């Protein structure tokens, strides 16, 4: 199988596969890539638990130490748009191996950091590698699927993406409790080494072939998109630090970033040359991709926003330790396991729209008990609610990923993969920032709210409202065309 750019993306020989079953070669490709991606997924949440220990050991304030997260986030977001160009220019295998090697080097350097400045610098290096992993993985799997139904594939691929970040606080809590915070980074070393060995030996040779015609990198577009994206993410990250949007350190980068992104959009729409755009905005002419893109933003908001609220609720309202709070989030991971097979099958059979709507409804219902909870609410009830919430988020995520690539040509897949990751990343940052501000306003606003419990209850209601409102774009999602047929462009 080859892309329109001339890059082969699947094994040289593809045996016939019975309808409804995944190609064994595709399963092997997914397994190899997921091993490497697990380190990047784990890193999204495992470091959060250790920020206080890092601040104490490096003699820094927690406010300064948050740059350990912000620096990673910024570099992560800046390299995502390079996904399509790098694969076409250097080949998928080289892009994957290089990204994983950079992430490994950054992890080792972070563990050996001697002060806060060096740690932040090495986290930026780590983010450069981590930012490419998931977009490259998604691109390769979608292209290798060759038009076959994507529901079952996405159910398998999305499982680590849901479970690993949820397990992160538990792993981080165990490491900080029994080992040095440096092992928050060293834990990536064996995973990355195994991922590199498997990819070097197991990825098809065809993935090492660059495109026949090397695309020119749109440097002007990249100069607008990556710094613009980084500025927006930085501004959103500063909201939680400064407890609101009404600060110059929040507003200046946020507005400058939005202006740069607007400039990128105008340039890309008006471009008529031979330079390949960093992100093809024509993707948004496909209604299903537009709906899926908005849904990915909402999924990031719902997932990462709640991952901020839930540990804080358990620690501040119920007095749990960081490790206990992490363990109490495990039921959400258990819930994520339950629907993965049936959600994929239903998406292939019914299309993504009904599965997304049902999943978002379950996610909202699973959050309601937290909006009604107090300091003594039954932990059994809250754990059951997290199971429901995890099941809903997983089902919705699987179906949204199918909808995002429905009706797209093969050469559009790298751009779609980058765009969906950017939207999810910005959505996660936006969700974290907005829910932090809402919680802060409930605690310190006029009249100082009505206490800690009520502040969390009201903030959880806002999270539920975002989830319900965000389900509306699912109406734009279309059912994939039957095998052998091409979906209309929109």
C-alpha positions in Angstrom: 0.0 0.0 0.0 1.3 3.5 -0.8 0.2 7.0 -0.1 -0.4 9.4 -2.9 3.0 11.0 -2.0 4.6 7.7 -2.8 5.4 6.5 0.7 4.6 2.9 1.4 2.8 2.5 4.7 2.1 -1.2 5.0 3.9 -4.5 4.8 4.9 -5.5 1.3 2.5 -8.5 1.3 -0.9 -8.4 2.8 -2.6 -11.8 3.1 -6.4 -11.9 2.7 -8.2 -11.3 6.0 -11.7 -12.5 6.8 -14.2 -9.7 7.0 -14.7 -8.3 10.5 -11.2 -9.5 11.6 -8.1 -7.3 12.0 -5.1 -8.1 9.9 -2.4 -9.8 12.0 0.2 -7.5 10.4 -1.8 -4.5 11.5 -2.1 -5.9 15.0 1.7 -6.4 15.1 2.3 -2.9 13.8 0.0 -1.5 16.5 1.6 -3.5 19.3 5.1 -2.3 18.3 4.1 1.3 18.2 2.1 1.2 21.4 5.1 -0.1 23.4 7.0 3.1 22.5 4.0 5.4 23.0 3.3 4.1 26.5 6.3 6.1 27.9 4.9 9.4 26.4 1.4 8.6 27.6 2.6 7.8 31.1 4.6 11.0 31.3 1.5 13.2 30.8 0.4 12.5 34.4 3.1 10.7 36.3 5.2 13.8 36.9 2.3 15.8 38.4 2.4 13.9 41.7 6.1 14.7 42.1 6.1 18.4 41.7 6.1 19.1 45.4 9.0 16.7 46.0 10.9 18.3 43.1 10.4 21.8 44.5 11.7 20.7 48.0 14.7 18.9 46.6 15.7 21.6 44.2 15.0 24.4 46.7 12.4 26.0 44.5 8.8 27.2 44.9 5.9 25.2 43.6 5.0 28.2 41.4 8.4 28.0 39.7 8.4 24.2 39.6 5.2 24.3 37.4 7.6 25.1 34.5 8.5 21.5 34.6 5.0 20.8 33.2 4.6 24.0 31.2 8.0 23.6 29.4 7.1 20.1 28.4 3.6 21.2 27.2 5.0 24.0 25.1 7.6 21.9 23.3 5.1 19.1 22.9 2.6 21.3 21.2 5.2 23.0 18.9 6.4 19.8 17.2 3.0 18.2 16.5 2.5 20.1 13.2 5.8 18.6 11.9 4.3 15.1 11.8 3.2 14.9 8.1 6.3 16.7 6.7 8.7 14.5 8.7 7.1 11.3 7.6 7.2 12.3 3.9 10.7 13.7 4.1 12.5 11.1 6.1 10.2 8.0 6.2 7.9 6.8 8.9 10.4 4.4 10.5 13.2 7.0 10.9 10.7 9.6 12.2 9.4 7.2 14.9 12.9 6.0 16.0 14.2 9.5 16.2 11.2 10.8 18.2 11.5 7.9 20.6 15.3 8.3 20.9 14.9 12.1 21.7 12.3 11.3 24.3 14.6 8.7 25.9 17.6 11.1 25.9 15.4 13.8 27.5 14.1 11.4 30.2 17.7 10.4 31.2 18.8 14.0 31.3 15.7 15.0 33.4 16.6 12.3 35.9 20.1 13.7 36.1 19.1 17.4 36.3 21.1 19.4 38.9 18.8 22.4 39.3 15.4 23.6 38.3 16.7 25.4 35.2 18.4 22.3 33.8 15.3 20.2 34.6 13.0 22.6 32.6 15.5 22.6 29.7 15.6 18.8 29.6 11.8 18.6 29.8 11.6 20.8 26.7 13.9 18.2 24.9 11.7 15.4 26.2 8.6 17.2 24.9 10.1 17.5 21.4 10.3 13.7 21.2 7.0 13.1 23.0 5.0 15.5 20.8 5.6 13.4 17.7 4.9 9.9 19.1 1.0 9.8 19.0 0.5 11.7 15.7 3.0 9.3 14.0 1.4 6.3 15.5 -2.1 7.4 14.4 -0.9 8.2 10.9 0.7 4.9 10.4 -2.2 2.8 11.7 -4.9 4.7 9.8 -2.9 4.4 6.5 -2.0 0.8 7.1 -5.7 0.0 7.7 -6.2 0.7 4.0 -9.9 1.6 4.3 -10.9 -1.3 6.5 -13.3 -0.6 9.4 -11.6 1.4 12.0 -13.8 0.8 15.1 -12.0 -2.3 16.4 -8.6 -0.9 15.6 -9.4 2.3 17.5 -10.7 0.3 20.4 -7.4 -1.4 20.7 -5.3 1.7 20.2 -7.3 3.9 22.5 -7.0 1.6 25.5 -3.5 2.6 26.5 -4.3 6.2 25.7 -7.1 6.1 28.3 -5.6 3.8 30.9 -2.0 4.9 31.0 -2.6 8.6 32.0 -5.1 7.4 34.6 -2.5 5.0 36.0 0.0 7.8 36.0 -0.9 9.3 39.5 -0.7 5.8 41.0 2.7 5.1 39.5 3.9 8.6 40.4 2.6 8.2 44.0 4.4 4.9 44.4 7.7 6.3 43.0 7.6 9.5 45.2 6.7 7.5 48.3 9.4 4.8 47.9 12.1 6.3 45.6 13.5 9.6 44.5 11.5 11.9 42.2 14.2 11.2 39.6 12.7 7.8 39.0 9.6 9.6 37.6 11.8 10.1 34.5 14.1 7.0 34.8 11.0 4.8 34.6 10.8 5.8 30.9 14.2 4.3 30.1 13.3 0.5 29.9 10.1 1.3 28.1 11.8 3.4 25.5 14.7 0.9 25.0 12.2 -1.9 24.5 10.2 0.3 22.1 13.4 1.2 20.1 14.4 -2.5 19.8 11.0 -3.7 18.7 10.6 -0.8 16.2 14.1 -1.3 14.7 13.6 -5.0 14.3 9.8 -5.3 13.7 8.6 -2.3 11.7 8.3 -3.1 8.0 11.1 -2.1 5.7 8.7 -0.2 3.6 8.1 2.3 6.4 11.7 3.5 6.0 11.0 4.8 2.5 10.5 8.6 2.2 8.1 10.1 -0.3 9.3 10.0 -3.9 8.9 13.8 -4.0 10.3 15.5 -0.9 7.8 18.1 0.3 9.1 21.6 1.1 8.5 22.7 4.7 6.3 25.7 4.9 8.6 27.7 7.2 6.5 30.8 7.2 3.4 28.8 8.2 5.4 26.9 10.8 6.7 30.2 12.2 3.1 31.3 12.7 1.5 28.0 13.8 4.1 26.5 16.3 4.9 29.7 18.3 1.2 30.7 18.1 0.2 27.3 19.5 2.9 27.5 22.2 1.8 31.0 23.2 -1.8 29.9 23.6 -0.8 26.9 25.6 1.5 29.0 27.8 -1.2 31.6 28.4 -3.7 28.9 29.4 -1.0 27.3 31.7 -0.5 30.6 33.5 -4.2 30.9 34.3 -4.0 28.3 37.0 -0.8 29.9 38.4 -2.2 33.4 38.6 -5.8 32.3 39.4 -7.6 34.0 36.5 -7.5 35.4 33.0 -7.2 39.1 34.1 -3.4 39.2 34.1 -1.0 40.5 31.5 1.1 37.3 31.7 -2.0 35.4 30.7 -3.6 37.9 28.2 -0.5 38.9 26.3 0.6 35.4 25.2 -3.0 34.3 24.7 -3.9 37.2 22.4 -0.5 37.1 20.6 -0.9 33.3 20.1 -4.5 33.7 18.7 -3.3 36.4 16.3 -0.5 34.2 15.1 -2.9 31.3 14.6 -5.3 33.6 12.7 -2.4 34.7 10.5 -1.6 31.1 9.8 -5.2 30.3 8.8 -5.3 33.3 6.4 -1.9 32.3 4.9 -2.9 28.7 4.5 -6.3 29.4 2.9 -4.7 31.9 0.4 -1.6 29.8 -0.5 -1.5 28.6 -4.0 2.2 27.6 -4.3 3.8 24.2 -4.3 4.7 24.3 -0.6 2.7 21.7 1.4 0.9 23.4 4.3 1.8 22.4 7.8 -1.8 21.7 8.5 -4.3 21.4 5.7 -7.3 23.5 6.7 -9.3 22.0 3.8 -9.9 19.1 6.1 -12.5 21.2 7.8 -14.6 21.2 4.6 -15.4 17.6 5.6 -18.3 17.8 8.1 -17.4 14.6 9.9 -13.8 15.8 10.5 -15.1 19.2 11.7 -17.4 17.5 14.2 -14.7 15.1 15.3 -12.2 17.9 15.7 -14.5 19.8 18.1 -15.2 16.6 19.9 -11.5 16.0 20.3 -11.2 19.4 21.9 -14.1 18.6 24.3 -12.5 15.1 25.0 -9.3 16.8 26.0 -11.3 19.3 28.2 -13.3 16.5 29.9 -10.4 14.1 30.4 -7.6 16.5 31.6 -9.9 18.9 33.3 -11.4 16.2 35.5 -7.9 14.7 36.0 -7.2 18.0 37.8 -10.4 18.1 39.8 -10.7 14.5 40.9 -7.3 14.2 42.7 -7.8 17.6 44.3 -11.3 16.6 45.5 -10.0 13.5 47.1 -7.0 15.3 48.8 -8.7 18.5 49.8 -12.2 17.5 50.6 -11.7 13.9 51.8 -8.1 14.3 53.2 -6.6 11.5 51.0 -2.8 11.3 50.4 -1.5 11.6 46.8 -1.1 7.8 46.6 -4.5 7.1 48.0 -6.0 9.7 45.6 -4.3 8.0 42.7 -5.6 4.6 43.8 -9.1 6.0 44.1 -9.0 6.9 40.4 -8.3 3.4 39.3 -12.0 2.6 38.9 -12.1 5.0 36.0 -9.4 2.9 34.3 -11.5 -0.2 35.0 -14.4 1.5 33.4 -12.3 2.3 30.4 -11.7 -1.4 29.9 -15.3 -2.4 29.7 -16.6 -0.9 26.5 -13.6 -1.0 24.3 -14.6 -4.1 22.2 -18.3 -3.4 22.0 -17.7 0.3 21.3 -15.5 -0.5 18.3 -18.0 -3.1 16.9 -20.9 -0.7 17.3 -19.0 2.1 15.7 -18.3 -0.1 12.7 -21.9 -1.2 12.5 -23.8 2.0 13.4 -21.3 4.7 12.7 -19.7 7.0 15.2 -22.6 9.4 15.9 -24.7 7.3 18.3 -21.7 5.8 20.1 -20.3 9.3 20.7 -23.6 10.6 22.0 -24.1 7.6 24.3 -20.5 7.8 25.5 -20.7 11.5 26.4 -24.0 11.0 28.2 -22.4 8.2 30.3 -19.4 10.5 31.0 -21.7 13.2 32.2 -23.8 10.9 34.3 -20.7 9.5 35.9 -19.6 12.9 37.0 -23.0 13.9 38.6 -22.3 12.1 41.9 -19.2 14.2 42.4 -21.3 17.4 41.8 -23.6 16.2 44.6 -20.9 14.8 46.9 -19.8 15.8 50.3 -16.9 14.9 52.6 -18.7 11.7 53.7 -20.3 10.5 50.5 -20.0 6.8 50.0 -16.7 5.9 48.3 -18.4 2.9 46.8 -20.9 5.2 45.0 -18.1 7.4 43.8 -16.0 4.5 42.6 -19.1 3.2 40.7 -19.5 6.6 39.2 -15.9 6.6 38.0 -16.5 3.2 36.3 -19.4 4.7 34.4 -17.4 7.8 33.5 -14.4 5.9 32.3 -16.7 3.7 30.1 -18.3 6.7 28.6 -15.1 8.5 27.8 -13.5 5.4 26.2 -16.6 4.8 24.0 -16.7 8.4 22.9 -13.0 8.5 22.2 -13.0 5.4 20.0 -15.9 6.6 18.0 -14.6 10.2 17.6 -11.3 8.8 16.2 -13.2 6.8 13.6 -15.2 9.9 12.7 -12.1 12.1 12.3 -10.7 10.0 9.5 -14.0 9.1 7.7 -14.1 10.5 4.1 -10.4 11.6 4.0 -7.9 10.7 1.3 -4.7 8.9 2.4 -2.5 11.9 1.9 -4.8 13.9 4.3 -4.3 11.4 7.2 -1.0 12.9 8.5 -2.6 16.4 8.6 -5.7 15.0 10.2 -3.6 13.2 12.8 -1.7 16.4 13.7 -4.8 18.5 13.8 -6.7 16.2 16.1 -3.8 16.0 18.5 -3.4 19.8 18.6 -7.1 20.2 19.3 -7.0 17.6 22.1 -3.9 19.2 23.6 -5.4 22.7 23.5 -8.7 21.3 24.9 -6.8 19.7 27.8 -5.0 22.9 28.6 -8.2 24.9 28.2 -10.1 22.5 30.5 -7.5 22.6 33.2 -7.2 26.4 33.1 -11.0 27.1 33.0 -11.9 24.6 35.7 -9.1 25.9 37.9 -10.4 29.4 37.6 -14.0 28.3 38.3 -12.9 26.5 41.4 -10.8 29.4 42.5 -13.7 31.8 42.0 -16.0 29.6 44.1 -13.4 29.6 46.9 -12.3 33.2 46.8 -15.1 35.1 44.9 -17.7 37.5 46.4 -18.7 36.1 49.8 -16.0 33.5 49.5 -18.5 30.9 48.2 -20.1 28.5 50.6 -17.1 26.4 51.6 -14.8 23.8 50.1 -17.4 21.1 49.4 -19.8 23.5 47.7 -16.9 25.0 45.6 -16.0 21.5 44.2 -19.7 20.6 43.7 -20.3 23.7 41.6 -17.1 23.2 39.6 -18.1 19.6 38.8 -21.5 20.9 37.5 -19.5 23.2 35.1 -17.6 20.2 33.9 -20.8 18.3 33.3 -22.2 21.3 31.4 -19.1 21.4 29.1 -19.5 17.7 28.4 -23.1 17.9 27.5 -22.7 21.0 25.3 -19.7 19.4 23.7 -21.7 16.4 22.6 -23.6 18.5 20.0 -20.9 18.4 17.3 -21.4 14.7 17.2 -24.4 15.4 15.0 -21.9 16.2 12.2 -20.2 12.8 12.4 -21.0 10.4 9.4 -21.1 6.7 9.1 -18.0 5.3 7.3 -18.6 4.0 3.8 -18.8 0.2 3.4 -15.5 -1.5 2.6 -14.5 -1.0 -1.0 -16.5 2.3 -1.4 -15.4 5.8 -0.8 -17.3 8.2 1.4 -18.4 11.4 -0.2 -16.2 14.4 0.6 -18.7 16.2 2.6 
